[in-house]
């Protein structure tokens, strides 16, 4: 399945096989998350959720940066109600990433700063170019990155997250990998292929099991071990008795490729 369209001049949306590619496309503005950009991103995520046959989303940025966060011009002298509306809507979009039925992979080059770093942390997986940099840089403009803090503190150890938040310093891709913010760092010229390879390995698996598993993963994460095991057990049983689970078991026992439905 092939499809390509512009996201109202703010992003590019393209389907390649079983993977949706969403690219923030305001390179001259370093892909900052203005309200129109957030609306375009939210709409693209919803579209990917409706497309038949899709199994993975890759989220990237065009130009020199992945995403430089919010546009400070939107925050200068802005009424409180408007600021609250912007950050409330941004939270909704970040949660659309986390709660999306499809796995979302961030493909990061250049800088992912402030809300851009928040977007990377909100994605399920992340692949970064060796030259990429990450940071919650709001503090350097007198703004503690309190909303980026939420997903960042859930994927990065507390002391490292707080260091990033308190200093605003950018960290290297290698440091981000060690901290757990990204899964893999590759040479700059290999970034697109590495993200495609990761998406392909996920897309080869049962789409039903992947969707069920992503949902169960985030449901159990904040729970006690006992409650987490209840969630895991229920998902395991549901997975096994489902026809897709039975197809996977049969294919393994019969030593043949599984035939999963889209």
Secondary structure, DSSP 8 states (H G I E B T S, - for coil): -EEEEESTTSEEEEEETTEEEEEE--GGGTT---HHHHHHHHHHHHHHHHSTT--EEEEEE-TT-SB--S-GGGTTT--HHHHHHHHHHHHHHHHHHHH-SSEEEEEE-SEEETHHHHHHHHSSEEEEETT-EEE-GGGGGT---TTHHHHHHHHS-HHHHHHHHHH---EEHHHHHHHTS-SEEE-GGGHHHHHHHHHHHHHTS-HHHHHHHHHHHHHHHTS-HHHHHHHHHHHHHHHHHSHHHHHHHHHHHTTS------
